[in-house]
């Protein structure tokens, strides 16, 4: 197969989603949710004091809820196309 790396990924990704949509959905939801939480917390880790931890809580909740929602939309779009 003669293709650039980007082209191969673009061809392979929809095939994986077509064959294993539920597994891909869960993996994507997990990656988005925890990736967003780690981006919010930052490289310094969790805040040390309870007061500063409480200020992060609403953003962490939104980030964890965003993962399944976005993963569902992305998976539906890849598997069903624009009509899904």
N, C-alpha and C positions, 0 to 999 in steps of 0.2 A: 504494500500500500504506500503510495507516494503522496504524502500530504504534509502541510506544515503542522506544527504542534497545535496551534489555535484551531485550525480547520478540523483536525481529528477530534478534539474535545467537543467542538460544536456538533459534530456528527454522532459522537458516542453518547453524549449526555441525554439527548431525547430517547435514545434506545434503552438506556438504563431506566429512565423514568417510565417508559412504556412497559418494560418487563417487570419491574418491581416498584409500582407507584406507592404502595403503603410504606415500604421500607424507606424509600427516598423521602417521603413526606416526614416521617419521624426523624430521620437524620437531619433534614433541613430545619425542622422546627427546633430541634435540640441545638443545632449550631447557631441559629439566629437568636434564640432566647439567651443562651449562655454567652454567646459572643457579645450581645448587647449589654448584658450585665457586666461582663468584664471590661467593656469599654467605658461604662458608667463609673465603675469603681476606680479604674485607672491603675497605673503601674505601682502605686503605693500600697495597694491592698485595701482591705476593709478598714473603715475608720475605727479608731481606738475607743472613742467615747460614745456612750449611748445617744447623746444629743446629736452628734454629727451623723450617726447611723440612722437616726429617725428622719433626718433631712433627705437621705437617699431612698428611703422606702417607697414613696410614690413612683419614682422613676424606675426603680427595680421591678415593681409590680407591672408597670406599663411595658417594660422591656420583655418580661417573661410572657405576657399576654400577646405581645406582638409576634412572637415566633410562630405559634400555631396558625395565626391568622394569615400572615404573609406566606408561610409554607403552603397552606391550603390553596391560596390564590395562585402561587407560582406552579405548584404541582398540577392544578387543574388546567392552567394555561398550557403547560408543556404536554400533558397527556391528551387533553380534549381540543386544544387549539383555541383560537379566538372565540369560537362558538360556544365553548364550555363555560 
